[in-house]
Amino acid sequence: MIFDNISNFSKYASIFPEVHKFMNNNDYTQLARGKHFISDDLYVLSNQYDSNKSDSNILENHHTNVDIHLILSGVEKFKYVDSSKLILSKEYDAENDYELYEQHSQGNTIVTGK
């Protein structure tokens, strides 16, 4: 997991060059909601939601995709836990690349945003 400020995004250009190029060539604050394909298998998903109303008892895990969260306004809470210590609540969905786990008391929480 990388936790950093958007002002440092260029430091990660070698890890995610296509995403870096997309972010530099587009005003991410004005992206329409939905998927914006960068290549056949790489996209930016722009969405808006109230993180205070999300189901905080569910943890998500990916096998192939990487989430890059950019909080433009508000606050979001992230929790990360070793998945081997969690109870699986939804089997892995390969087509959508996610599995769900029940909330666990262990782990670390990051609160980001304003």
Accessible surface in RSA format (square Angstrom, percent):
REM  Atomic radii and reference values for relative SASA: ProtOr
REM  Chains: A
REM  Algorithm: Lee & Richards
REM  Probe-radius: 1.40
REM  Slices: 20
REM RES _ NUM      All-atoms   Total-Side   Main-Chain    Non-polar    All polar
REM                ABS   REL    ABS   REL    ABS   REL    ABS   REL    ABS   REL
RES MET A   1   157.99  81.8  67.64  44.8  90.35 215.1  77.54  65.9  80.45 106.6
RES ILE A   2    92.92  52.9  62.06  46.2  30.86  74.4  65.35  47.1  27.57  74.8
RES PHE A   3   119.82  59.9  91.18  56.5  28.63  74.5  92.79  56.3  27.03  77.4
RES ASP A   4    67.23  47.1  27.30  27.2  39.93  94.4  17.88  42.1  49.36  49.2
RES ASN A   5    89.78  61.9  79.98  77.3   9.80  23.6  23.29  56.0  66.49  64.3
RES ILE A   6    72.51  41.3  55.48  41.3  17.03  41.0  59.51  42.8  13.00  35.3
RES SER A   7    91.63  77.4  56.15  74.9  35.48  81.7  52.43 111.7  39.20  54.9
RES ASN A   8    41.15  28.4  39.66  38.3   1.49   3.6   1.49   3.6  39.66  38.3
RES PHE A   9    29.56  14.8  27.99  17.3   1.57   4.1  29.20  17.7   0.37   1.0
RES SER A  10    74.70  63.1  60.37  80.6  14.32  33.0  33.91  72.2  40.79  57.1
RES LYS A  11   147.96  72.2 114.58  70.3  33.38  79.5  79.41  71.5  68.55  73.0
RES TYR A  12    46.25  21.6  45.13  25.7   1.13   2.9  29.82  22.4  16.44  20.3
RES ALA A  13    28.86  26.5  27.01  41.7   1.85   4.2  27.56  38.8   1.30   3.4
RES SER A  14   104.93  88.7  69.77  93.1  35.16  81.0  57.16 121.7  47.77  66.9
RES ILE A  15    98.84  56.2  73.60  54.8  25.24  60.8  79.36  57.1  19.48  52.9
RES PHE A  16    45.32  22.7  42.99  26.6   2.32   6.0  45.32  27.5   0.00   0.0
RES PRO A  17    71.79  52.3  65.15  59.4   6.63  24.1  67.06  55.4   4.73  29.4
RES GLU A  18    87.19  50.1  82.29  62.3   4.90  11.7  32.48  62.8  54.71  44.7
RES VAL A  19    14.44   9.5  14.44  13.1   0.00   0.0  14.44  12.5   0.00   0.0
RES HIS A  20    32.35  17.7  32.35  22.5   0.00   0.0  19.05  19.6  13.30  15.5
RES LYS A  21   140.58  68.6 136.47  83.7   4.11   9.8  83.18  74.9  57.40  61.1
RES PHE A  22    29.46  14.7  24.61  15.2   4.85  12.6  29.11  17.6   0.35   1.0
RES MET A  23    26.22  13.6  20.09  13.3   6.13  14.6  15.98  13.6  10.24  13.6
RES ASN A  24   102.64  70.8  69.03  66.7  33.61  80.9  21.95  52.8  80.69  78.0
RES ASN A  25   101.97  70.3  68.65  66.3  33.32  80.2  27.29  65.7  74.68  72.2
RES ASN A  26    55.01  37.9  41.65  40.3  13.36  32.2   8.69  20.9  46.32  44.8
RES ASP A  27    85.34  59.8  67.16  66.8  18.18  43.0  38.41  90.4  46.93  46.8
RES TYR A  28    63.47  29.6  56.88  32.4   6.60  17.2  30.75  23.1  32.73  40.3
RES THR A  29    73.45  52.2  51.61  52.3  21.84  52.1  44.18  59.3  29.27  44.2
RES GLN A  30   138.33  77.4 110.35  80.6  27.97  66.6  39.16  83.4  99.17  75.2
RES LEU A  31    26.71  14.9  18.56  13.3   8.14  20.5  20.93  14.7   5.78  15.5
RES ALA A  32    70.51  64.8  55.87  86.2  14.64  33.3  66.59  93.8   3.92  10.4
RES ARG A  33   143.35  60.2 117.50  59.9  25.85  61.5  59.69  81.6  83.66  50.7
RES GLY A  34    28.63  35.3   0.00   N/A  28.63  35.3  27.58  75.7   1.06   2.4
RES LYS A  35   115.60  56.4  86.64  53.2  28.96  69.0  42.71  38.4  72.89  77.6
RES HIS A  36    46.47  25.4  40.54  28.2   5.94  15.2  28.56  29.4  17.91  20.8
RES PHE A  37   126.64  63.4  95.61  59.2  31.03  80.7  95.61  58.0  31.03  88.8
RES ILE A  38    45.81  26.1  13.25   9.9  32.55  78.5  18.02  13.0  27.78  75.4
RES SER A  39    49.11  41.5  34.68  46.3  14.44  33.3  44.97  95.8   4.14   5.8
RES ASP A  40   148.02 103.7 118.96 118.4  29.06  68.7  40.50  95.3 107.52 107.2
RES ASP A  41   128.29  89.9  99.74  99.3  28.55  67.5  44.04 103.6  84.25  84.0
RES LEU A  42    53.75  29.9  53.03  37.9   0.72   1.8  53.75  37.7   0.00   0.0
RES TYR A  43    79.18  37.0  60.18  34.2  19.01  49.5  32.81  24.7  46.37  57.2
RES VAL A  44    27.22  17.9  23.46  21.2   3.76   9.1  27.22  23.7   0.00   0.0
RES LEU A  45    97.16  54.1  71.39  51.1  25.77  64.8  71.39  50.1  25.77  69.3
RES SER A  46    18.05  15.3  11.28  15.1   6.77  15.6   8.53  18.2   9.52  13.3
RES ASN A  47    86.05  59.3  62.57  60.5  23.48  56.5  21.59  52.0  64.46  62.3
RES GLN A  48   139.72  78.1 109.19  79.8  30.53  72.7  35.50  75.6 104.22  79.0
RES TYR A  49   111.41  52.0  77.65  44.2  33.77  87.9  78.65  59.1  32.77  40.4
RES ASP A  50    71.62  50.2  54.07  53.8  17.55  41.5  32.08  75.5  39.55  39.4
RES SER A  51    28.71  24.3  14.08  18.8  14.62  33.7   8.38  17.9  20.32  28.5
RES ASN A  52   140.26  96.7 105.99 102.4  34.27  82.5  27.93  67.2 112.33 108.6
RES LYS A  53   171.25  83.5 138.27  84.8  32.98  78.5  88.06  79.3  83.19  88.6
RES SER A  54    64.35  54.4  43.50  58.1  20.85  48.0  39.92  85.0  24.43  34.2
RES ASP A  55    86.91  60.9  63.94  63.6  22.97  54.3  35.77  84.2  51.14  51.0
RES SER A  56    79.69  67.3  67.18  89.7  12.51  28.8  46.14  98.2  33.55  47.0
RES ASN A  57    97.03  66.9  93.65  90.5   3.38   8.1  20.57  49.5  76.45  73.9
RES ILE A  58    76.54  43.6  60.78  45.3  15.76  38.0  60.78  43.8  15.76  42.8
RES LEU A  59    21.92  12.2  20.46  14.6   1.46   3.7  21.92  15.4   0.00   0.0
RES GLU A  60   103.26  59.3  70.74  53.5  32.51  77.4  18.43  35.7  84.82  69.3
RES ASN A  61    45.04  31.1  43.03  41.6   2.01   4.8   5.75  13.8  39.29  38.0
RES HIS A  62    51.08  27.9  30.69  21.3  20.39  52.2  30.26  31.2  20.82  24.2
RES HIS A  63   104.72  57.2  67.01  46.6  37.71  96.5  50.25  51.8  54.47  63.4
RES THR A  64   107.99  76.8  77.18  78.2  30.82  73.4  72.48  97.4  35.51  53.7
RES ASN A  65    70.04  48.3  56.18  54.3  13.86  33.4  14.57  35.1  55.47  53.6
RES VAL A  66   100.95  66.4  70.62  63.9  30.33  73.1  74.08  64.4  26.87  72.9
RES ASP A  67    72.45  50.7  46.09  45.9  26.35  62.3  17.47  41.1  54.97  54.8
RES ILE A  68    83.44  47.5  51.65  38.5  31.79  76.6  54.84  39.5  28.60  77.6
RES HIS A  69    89.80  49.1  57.46  39.9  32.34  82.7  48.69  50.2  41.11  47.8
RES LEU A  70    57.22  31.9  33.25  23.8  23.97  60.2  34.03  23.9  23.18  62.4
RES ILE A  71    47.26  26.9  21.31  15.9  25.95  62.5  23.51  16.9  23.75  64.4
RES LEU A  72    91.74  51.1  61.45  44.0  30.29  76.2  63.99  44.9  27.75  74.7
RES SER A  73    93.06  78.6  73.80  98.5  19.26  44.4  41.33  88.0  51.73  72.5
RES GLY A  74    38.45  47.4   0.00   N/A  38.45  47.4  32.45  89.1   6.00  13.4
RES VAL A  75    70.77  46.6  56.17  50.9  14.60  35.2  56.21  48.8  14.56  39.5
RES GLU A  76    21.10  12.1  20.50  15.5   0.60   1.4   4.13   8.0  16.97  13.9
RES LYS A  77   144.03  70.3 120.29  73.8  23.74  56.5  63.84  57.5  80.19  85.4
RES PHE A  78    38.46  19.2  34.92  21.6   3.54   9.2  38.46  23.3   0.00   0.0
RES LYS A  79    57.68  28.1  33.42  20.5  24.26  57.8  14.13  12.7  43.55  46.4
RES TYR A  80    91.08  42.5  87.04  49.5   4.03  10.5  56.87  42.7  34.20  42.2
RES VAL A  81    29.58  19.5   2.09   1.9  27.49  66.2   7.95   6.9  21.63  58.7
RES ASP A  82    81.17  56.9  61.76  61.5  19.41  45.9  31.60  74.4  49.57  49.4
RES SER A  83    45.46  38.4  37.28  49.8   8.17  18.8   7.27  15.5  38.19  53.5
RES SER A  84    95.61  80.8  54.31  72.5  41.30  95.1  54.97 117.0  40.64  56.9
RES LYS A  85   114.11  55.7  96.59  59.3  17.52  41.7  55.85  50.3  58.26  62.1
RES LEU A  86    25.18  14.0   5.98   4.3  19.20  48.3   6.49   4.6  18.69  50.3
RES ILE A  87   110.32  62.8 106.02  79.0   4.30  10.4 109.46  78.8   0.86   2.3
RES LEU A  88    67.90  37.8  44.60  31.9  23.30  58.6  44.60  31.3  23.30  62.7
RES SER A  89    64.94  54.9  25.34  33.8  39.59  91.2  28.94  61.6  36.00  50.4
RES LYS A  90    80.34  39.2  75.01  46.0   5.33  12.7  58.42  52.6  21.92  23.3
RES GLU A  91   128.65  73.9 123.57  93.5   5.08  12.1  61.89 119.7  66.77  54.5
RES TYR A  92    68.82  32.1  46.37  26.4  22.45  58.4  40.24  30.2  28.59  35.2
RES ASP A  93    33.46  23.4  26.60  26.5   6.86  16.2  11.82  27.8  21.64  21.6
RES ALA A  94    77.50  71.3  56.40  87.0  21.10  48.0  56.45  79.5  21.05  55.8
RES GLU A  95   163.85  94.1 125.18  94.7  38.67  92.1  50.98  98.6 112.87  92.2
RES ASN A  96    88.83  61.3  70.69  68.3  18.14  43.7  17.10  41.1  71.74  69.3
RES ASP A  97     4.94   3.5   4.94   4.9   0.00   0.0   4.94  11.6   0.00   0.0
RES TYR A  98    52.44  24.5  52.44  29.8   0.00   0.0  27.15  20.4  25.29  31.2
RES GLU A  99    13.53   7.8  13.53  10.2   0.00   0.0   0.00   0.0  13.53  11.0
RES LEU A 100    37.05  20.6  37.05  26.5   0.00   0.0  37.05  26.0   0.00   0.0
RES TYR A 101    20.82   9.7  20.80  11.8   0.02   0.0   6.31   4.7  14.51  17.9
RES GLU A 102    83.79  48.1  81.68  61.8   2.11   5.0  26.18  50.6  57.61  47.0
RES GLN A 103    69.95  39.1  47.44  34.7  22.51  53.6  28.43  60.5  41.52  31.5
RES HIS A 104    45.15  24.7  40.28  28.0   4.87  12.5  24.40  25.1  20.75  24.1
RES SER A 105   113.12  95.6  73.52  98.1  39.60  91.2  57.03 121.4  56.10  78.6
RES GLN A 106    93.68  52.4  87.06  63.6   6.62  15.8  34.15  72.7  59.53  45.1
RES GLY A 107    39.74  49.0   0.00   N/A  39.74  49.0   8.23  22.6  31.51  70.6
RES ASN A 108    81.83  56.4  77.49  74.9   4.34  10.4  13.14  31.6  68.68  66.4
RES THR A 109    70.52  50.2  39.34  39.9  31.18  74.3  23.69  31.8  46.83  70.8
RES ILE A 110    28.16  16.0  24.62  18.3   3.54   8.5  28.16  20.3   0.00   0.0
RES VAL A 111    94.43  62.1  66.42  60.1  28.00  67.5  66.42  57.7  28.00  76.0
RES THR A 112    32.39  23.0  27.05  27.4   5.34  12.7   8.92  12.0  23.47  35.5
RES GLY A 113    46.33  57.1   0.00   N/A  46.33  57.1  12.96  35.6  33.37  74.7
RES LYS A 114   199.42  97.3 158.01  97.0  41.40  98.6 133.81 120.4  65.61  69.9
END  Absolute sums over single chains surface
CHAIN  1 A     8694.3       6515.9       2178.3       4444.7       4249.6
END  Absolute sums over all chains
TOTAL          8694.3       6515.9       2178.3       4444.7       4249.6
